[in-house]
Amino acid sequence: MARLKLKEHVINRDWCKGCGICVHFCPKKVLELDSQEKVIAVRPEDCICCKLCELRCPDLAIEVVTIQTNQEAQTDQTTRMSEDD
């Protein structure tokens, strides 16, 4: 089964009005507002790629860019090893 992995947060600072909606919806507290009241990703390593920030931003100022990782290959390998026992 493919799983999403964060590649990057693309934030258009010109479009961001600093409303904080994305910050409040982030379940892992990845986003914060900086001194200019613009959103920044302060803990990108904690992102679970739920994309709530992207979906809720009224100005379309944030995009969560992801890549798919293939967990199925890892699971198949583990299953085969178990069957050999």
Secondary structure, 3 states (H helix, E strand, C coil): CEEEEEEEEEECCCCCCCCCHHHHHCCCCCEEECCCCCEEECCHHHCCCCCHHHHHCCCCCEEEEEEEEEHHHHHHHHHHHHHHC
